[in-house]
C-alpha cells in the first residue's frame, strides 16, 4: 500500500491537537480559580502528550489513513 503522507500528517496533527486539548483541560479543576492553575506546567505536559501522540501515530499508524479504498462494483446499465 502506498502511503499518502499528506493525509497521514493532517490526521496525526488533528489527533495530536485533540490530545493536547484533552490533557490541558485535565489540568483545569472544577472550581479552581484561574490564578491557582499552573499554566506553564499544563502547557508543558500537554505539549509532551501531543508529541507522544504524533510519535505513536508514526509507530502504529492511523486507522483513518490505513483503510484500503473501497472498491465499487461496476454499475450495471
C-alpha positions in Angstrom: 0.0 0.0 0.0 1.3 3.4 -0.9 1.4 6.0 1.9 -0.4 9.2 1.5 1.9 11.4 3.6 -0.3 14.5 3.3 -3.4 12.7 4.7 -1.3 11.0 7.4 0.3 14.3 8.5 -3.1 16.0 8.7 -4.7 13.1 10.6 -1.7 12.9 13.0 -1.8 16.6 13.7 -5.5 16.6 14.3 -5.1 13.7 16.7 -2.2 15.5 18.5 -4.3 18.7 18.8 -7.1 16.7 20.4 -4.7 15.0 22.8 -3.2 18.4 23.7 -6.7 19.8 24.4 -7.8 16.9 26.5 -4.6 16.9 28.5 -4.8 20.7 29.0 -8.5 20.5 30.1 -7.5 17.9 32.6 -5.4 20.4 34.4 -8.3 22.8 35.0 -10.0 21.5 38.1 -13.7 22.3 38.6 -14.0 25.3 40.8 -10.3 26.2 40.6 -9.5 29.9 40.4 -7.6 31.0 37.3 -4.6 32.2 39.4 -4.4 28.7 41.1 -3.7 26.8 37.8 -0.1 26.2 37.0 -0.3 27.3 33.4 3.3 26.6 32.4 3.1 23.1 33.7 -0.2 22.5 32.0 1.2 23.7 28.6 4.4 21.7 29.1 2.6 18.4 29.9 0.0 19.0 27.2 2.8 19.6 24.6 4.6 16.5 25.7 1.4 14.5 25.3 0.9 15.9 21.8 4.5 15.0 20.8 3.9 11.5 22.1 0.7 11.3 20.1 2.5 12.1 16.9 5.2 9.5 17.7 2.6 6.9 18.5 0.8 7.6 15.2 4.1 7.2 13.3 4.9 3.9 15.1 1.5 2.3 14.9 -0.2 4.1 12.0 -3.6 5.7 11.9 -6.8 3.6 11.2 -8.4 6.5 9.3 -5.5 6.7 6.9 -4.6 3.0 6.7 -8.0 2.0 5.4 -7.9 0.4 2.0 -10.1 2.3 -0.5 -13.4 0.5 -1.0 -13.8 -0.9 -4.5 -17.1 -0.1 -6.1 -18.7 -2.8 -8.2 -19.2 -1.8 -11.8 -22.5 -0.1 -12.4 -25.0 -2.2 -14.5 -26.6 -0.5 -17.4 
